[in-house]
Amino acid sequence: MSLDVLPLAAETRPAGGAAIGEVLAATAIGAGLTAVLLALVFVHRTRRSAVLTRVGDRLGAATGVPAWVALPTVLTTISLLVALLGMLWDISLHIGIGRDEGPLANPAHFLILFGLFGVFAGGVLACAMPLDEKPGPSAVHFLRGWDVPVGGVILTAAGFYALLGFPLDDVWHRMFGQDVTLWGPTHLMLIGGAGLSIVGLLLLEQEGHGGLSTDDGDRKVGRTARFLRQASAMGGLLLGLSVFQGEYDFDVPQFRLVLEPLMIAGAAGLALVAARLFMGRGGALAAAAFFLVIRGGIALIVGPGFGEILPTFPLYLGSAILVELLALSVALLRKPLAFGAVAGVLIGTIGHATEAGWTRFTQTLSWNSDILVEGTLMALVGGVVGGLLGALLATGLRRQLPRPAVARTVLVGSLVVLAAAVANGLVATVPDDVQATFGIEDVETDPRTADVTVQLDPAGAVDDPAWVQITSWQGDGLVVTALERTGEGAYRTTQPVPLHGTWKTLLRLHDGRTLTAIPIYLPADEAIGEEEVPAEDGMTRSAIPEIEILQRELNGATGGLWTISNLVVLVCTLALIATIAWGVGRYARRAGDRDPYADTAPDRPAEDVGAPSGTGRR
């Protein structure tokens, strides 16, 4: 798709919230979709129409699940794929052109909006469709004569949490300006809600089978079809968790590089360990394969298809193979938490090494010796935390959760350690005595591009940097140029960089905890009252925090309002996590009491079950 349909003049793009007309139009779309959904629920619950049941029965006939599982599952799966395409397209657009004119001016926003609403609608339909039956052993009593599946509750909560990010995002921009970063708090709500909705889908299918085991590890029941559905769900979980790494996939990270191995190992630990423990042999490899097919396909659509910046993605195959090999130890496999922890160590070391090698081929800003020690430690933390959480999820789905005290301790402890690791990755310093003198040799004058030389002062400001590079973005494209070292503190570009129009061109330095930038060329921006920062041969400029350039539209608001706003997002996030934990625990306890294979470990034949293992019982 050509960007000609999108006005590129910076003055047409508000630096705060969207225009009132855009807000009203988006509100009208949301209200209309909600009205249609509620009308469908009303006519179904009052038995005025059986269309939902008929469609669900036809879909369920092929999978052996009831209508209230089949229809929401298909709707949610399609919606998640649409939302994922929209999210990656949206990231590419913002990197290429910067902020947009409003929620309806960016075509990717429509895909995200409709996709997330589809997730929410899938949850609502899962709760509304069961009639004259109790939807699974863990069903929740809602109203008289109306019980809802716990998977539907989680799916609805995750969809609502993600959708809530849309209006909050506009409010956020009105208060604090545009934060053109994937890691804005409201942006994380959109991503987190979509990714975690997969847990609701997994529970929903389990409930659809009445709480009886349909997978004893050897796939004797359901066989290939169910294995593929589970692989797509676990691969979908891996897809959702991997969106958090988006800025690194596009080579424009706004945070320290050590966060990337933490996120990759954490996603691999959670999704691949859960897949292997829940699905049985081949589960981790199948989930990784699904991830690669979908992300590879979307990369081709966004890049060559739409003509935008091509997103890369992690490999995960090395970690998947390690998890499968570890599962050959039957003794360890029978201790899921121990299996998850050991698998996490392998993912954080050997798996981390395979991802480091992969970045050499896919990323300009690949992993190097600067993050060798800290990056590996962060990967270890991510792998172990992810492995433990993945083991909890899998044992919950298999109705084998440890006793509540153990499960809660592992969950809370893992989240605390993960939060500490993220906080460590966010801590960066900006030197107050570093300057750079630029030599600029024009290659073209209209539009202006130039070769650039850099001399740092002091020359030893960086010793073994993660990167010394020039990024040019938001000028209808992206140029990331890793600089060639020519002497002590001296560097030069290997390709011309743009110095015209709406391009923002800056020198970026990342060495250990040092993360700083020096502007080379910035355009005038009337919306935020900023004048042009011209690029002149021989100029000397001082290092400043990167965020002042990369997120130039932020108004710098801090204090009480900023703190309260972040706390609101945090409370919403913790509420969603608590809902998911409650739902998995409820299903494991209620369904475990009637499951003949509740004490069967993955790949352990049912006939070998002896005395209760002490899991899944109260």
Phi, psi and omega in degrees: 000134180280143178281004178299337181283351183250118177301134185255353181294126186300327185291346179275355184250115180296145180269354177242228180286167181287163176298151183302322179300319177295318179297315180296319180295316179295321178297319179297320178297313179298318180295321179296315178298319179295320179298317178297317180297313181294326177295318177298317179297318182297310183292333178285312183292330179269005176062027174280342179211142178247018185297321179296318180294318181297314179296317180296321179296319179295318178291322182286338182299328182278340185245351178075025178240156180292166184302321184289353172258315188296307183296309178299325180293314179296314180299314182293320180299312178297318181296320180295320178295320177296315180296321179296316176301315180297319181296313181291325175294319181296317177301315180299318180295317181293325176293322184282321185237356180084211181292158180249176186283343181165175185297335182260357181274344180257117184298331180294332181297328178295318179296319180294314182298309181293323179295313180292324176295324177298323176297313178299316180296322177300319178294317180298316180294323177299325179282328187271333190286327181298126178235135176056033177204158174264113186285079178092160184290345182254015184302149181254131178285121184259297176226173179302122181075015183222105175251144183237144178289144182294329175298323177294323178297314180295317180298317178295315181297317180294318179295319179294318179301316180294315180297326180299334179296335181294300179294325178296329180297318179292320177299318180300315180295324179294324181278319191238001182088178182281123173255096183280074178208146178296331187268022169295142185307315181288331176294322179294331176295316179301314184289313183296317180298317180295313183295317183283347177297338179301326178299320176298319178298317180298316178294321182299316179293321177299317179294328180295340177265014174075013180084355178276147184296131175240012179205102182265017179099335178257004179056043178286339179242130179091322176050225192297316185300314182288324177300318180293322178295318179293323178296320179293324178292312179292323174295325176295323176297319177295321177298313182297317180291335183277349178292332180301336182272008191308316182297327177289325179295334179262004180067027174231053179294140178253013181221172186299149186294336183294344178288333181295309176298328176299313183290320180294314180294322178296316178296317179296315180299313183292306187287317185285321176295316178299319180297316182291316181290326183275317188270335185096197186305134178085357184298315182294317179295321180295319179295317179296321179296318178299317178303311184295322180295313183290312181294324177295318178296317180293324177300320179291325179291311183291317182284271180299324184292305182269352181073028181254187180291133184281120177277138172266186182198158176295165182268309177069347183295319179301316179294321180297318178295319179299318179296318180294319179294319179298326182291351174292342175278098183297323181298317179288326181296332180281356176239083190306316181295319177295320178299315180298319180293314180294318177300321178297321177297316179295318179296321182283351180243284182292316177299321177299321180295321178294322178292324177299318177296322180297323181295336178297331182264337190247338186238138171294320180265069183282166181284135180226193186294340180299327181249015184303309184283304183294323179297320178293319177298319178294321177296321177299314178299312180298318181296314182291315178298314178297319179298319179294317179293322176296321178294320177298316180297314182295317180292329174294315179294329180268007178063039182232025182306143171299169179301152188310319183298319180291314182299316181294320180297315180296316181297306183295317179299318180296317180294322179295315180296319179297317179298320179295320179294318178297316179300320177298318180293334181277344182283117180222157180241154178237116181293145181260007183231018182258132176230162176225135174254128187251135168255126185238120178243109183297135174261317173227151181256337181213099358284155188283125169228157186206153166274142186233136169249150183229133171236114181278148176223114004289153184297332180266027182299328175232143180248309179226071191287151170293322173200146163232107189210163175248126176251131173238122183214173176062027174242034187074044177162187180215132173230118176243114186244110173286124187281149177267128180282129182244352180178188181294109180072012183247136183218163175212155179285157176253359175206154180295148178243149182282141179224049185208170172059225182266007178298143170244116185241127184215150171274132181239134179236129178223112182220107184063238178271354178284124178220106187213170181213159178226122182291139174253309176214130175227137182282160171294144181221099184295329184297332180244008176069030181256136176273165179294141170255101188283155175261117184232139179298132178085001182291150176237128181226156183265154178287141179224168177300137181304322186300333180292340178254310183295325178241060186298334185280347178298141183270002176077014181295133176223194176089207188298316182296318178298316180296314180299318181298316178295323179294324177299314179297319180297317179297317178299320180294314179296326178296319178294316179299318179296321179297317179296315180298317177299315183295316179296317179296318180298315180297315183299319182284314184289315182283331182297332181292342182240009182266118180294344180251022185300333182257015181268120177284158178306135179071009178260118182303143183300327183290348179272357183292127179244238179293151179304144182277351181089006178251151176076009182238154175224000000 
